[in-house]
């Protein structure tokens, strides 16, 4: 079984973070973006991720002992709704490099997200997942996330209307 390690992302990681994100756009299963994004368009998003409240981690293979191990995925907490009363709630995002999918990185990331939440005063985690993204729905379900909201046909992906499911879990 492969093992993984994580570290806080640095600005130098942003290009690979964007590349991994963009690798999911064409599938129409993971993101509501319909065109690839740019590094420049993610500068503010990156700056909004601070270690003490909304961390952004990159994931490496623990067996990669090179000077600069390859980033094979990333995990972030993002604000749920930009008002102070929701500061204890965070949206979890997990993105995995195409060649690394199906190897347990999603499990690693979700376990990290759940374990770390109390350290940054997060008591509730949310996952925003398309209704047709069965692998992600199953992964979050395996870790006790429950369906808290169902928004039918709110996304239009190439003329196909898709549902958005919000899964939630109290972690503290």
ABEGO torsion letter per residue (X at the ends): XBBBBBBBBBAAAAAAAAAAAAAAAAAGAABABABBBBAAAAAAAAAABBAAABBBBBBBBAABABABBBBABBBBBBBABABAAAAABBBBBBBBBAAABGAGAAAAAAAAAAAAAAAAGBABBBBBBBAABAAAAAAAAAAGBBBABBBBGABBBGGBBBBBBBBBBBAX
